[in-house]
Amino acid sequence: MRHKGTIGGSIANNDPAADYPAACLALGATIVTNKRQIVAGDFFKGLFETALADGEIITKVTFPRAETSAYVKFRNPASRFALVGVFVAKTAQGARVAVTGAGSSGVFRWKEAEAALDKAWSEASVAGLKASADGLNADIHADAEYRAHLIGVMTKRAVAAAR
Ligand SMILES: Cc1cc2nc3c(=O)[nH]c(=O)nc-3n(C[C@H](O)[C@H](O)[C@H](O)COP(=O)(O)OP(=O)(O)OC[C@H]3O[C@@H](n4cnc5c(N)ncnc54)[C@H](O)[C@@H]3O)c2cc1C
């Protein structure tokens, strides 16, 4: 039975519901390959798509130390993959909120939540925020509006966990 994977394999695959892409994007990771260094914001390009060229191999991933961070996901009860997962990080460059499982183009940053958390890092700061359903996945598991709702709930829980 297959029960192990690598961080390189996960981010190279860039499944829209994968966990590690959210960690890389929120923490501002640098993806090191046999050819160059790519910041996470430039690495994830779309569904199962990355900046990697043919034959380019990830050799290392580095993460700057965040002041605090947490990841919370709402799992699909059957697959256990994230229906919506939110990684929040308080970094030297400010708050970062990365969302996986929801976007039709894969992992993305929720800038409105980041701006709110930059004002004050607390659950209250994000409690009233509603993510837009535009561009979110809709399938038999959840429609776009439900995923948008979950983004808000998971963000609040992640901020609480990070405190
Ligand atoms: C039983 C099971 C449970 C899982 N649970 C989760 C989960 O809870 N959360 C989650 O996020 N994902 C989960 N996954 C998905 C898993 O993270 C991905 O399948 C991941 O790709 C596995 O990593 P791997 O190292 O085996 O890569 P592989 O599956 O071997 O490779 C994936 C792709 O990446 C390429 N690749 C691999 N390594 C590199 C590298 N170093 N540089 C460049 N390209 C590379 C391969 O060529 C291939 O195209 C699960 C998978 C399985 C089978």
The ligand as a Gaussian input file, in Angstrom:
#p B3LYP/6-31G(d) Opt

LIG

0 1
 C       -3.281000       7.424000      -0.066000
 C       -2.972000       8.873000      -0.403000
 C       -3.327000       9.868000       0.511000
 C       -3.040000      11.207000       0.227000
 N       -3.391000      12.152000       1.135000
 C       -3.107000      13.435000       0.884000
 C       -3.421000      14.457000       1.823000
 O       -3.933000      14.212000       2.903000
 N       -3.115000      15.734000       1.503000
 C       -2.508000      16.062000       0.342000
 O       -2.240000      17.227000       0.108000
 N       -2.216000      15.116000      -0.587000
 C       -2.505000      13.828000      -0.331000
 N       -2.200000      12.884000      -1.254000
 C       -1.621000      13.293000      -2.542000
 C       -0.125000      13.281000      -2.507000
 O        0.356000      14.343000      -1.714000
 C        0.351000      13.459000      -3.917000
 O       -0.027000      12.315000      -4.637000
 C        1.841000      13.692000      -4.026000
 O        2.118000      13.885000      -5.381000
 C        2.616000      12.529000      -3.519000
 O        4.004000      12.830000      -3.562000
 P        5.044000      11.863000      -4.246000
 O        6.356000      12.276000      -3.674000
 O        4.619000      10.444000      -4.098000
 O        4.953000      12.332000      -5.748000
 P        4.569000      11.466000      -7.022000
 O        3.118000      11.081000      -6.916000
 O        5.596000      10.423000      -7.213000
 O        4.740000      12.567000      -8.155000
 C        3.702000      13.507000      -8.435000
 C        4.143000      14.332000      -9.645000
 O        5.214000      15.206000      -9.252000
 C        6.393000      14.892000      -9.997000
 N        7.482000      14.973000      -9.025000
 C        7.679000      14.207000      -7.910000
 N        8.744000      14.626000      -7.219000
 C        9.249000      15.691000      -7.903000
 C       10.361000      16.579000      -7.702000
 N       11.166000      16.460000      -6.629000
 N       10.580000      17.552000      -8.619000
 C        9.780000      17.697000      -9.699000
 N        8.722000      16.908000      -9.946000
 C        8.448000      15.915000      -9.059000
 C        6.190000      13.497000     -10.583000
 O        6.902000      13.357000     -11.793000
 C        4.682000      13.504000     -10.822000
 O        4.348000      14.187000     -12.008000
 C       -2.432000      11.551000      -0.996000
 C       -2.085000      10.544000      -1.915000
 C       -2.348000       9.232000      -1.624000
 C       -1.967000       8.174000      -2.626000

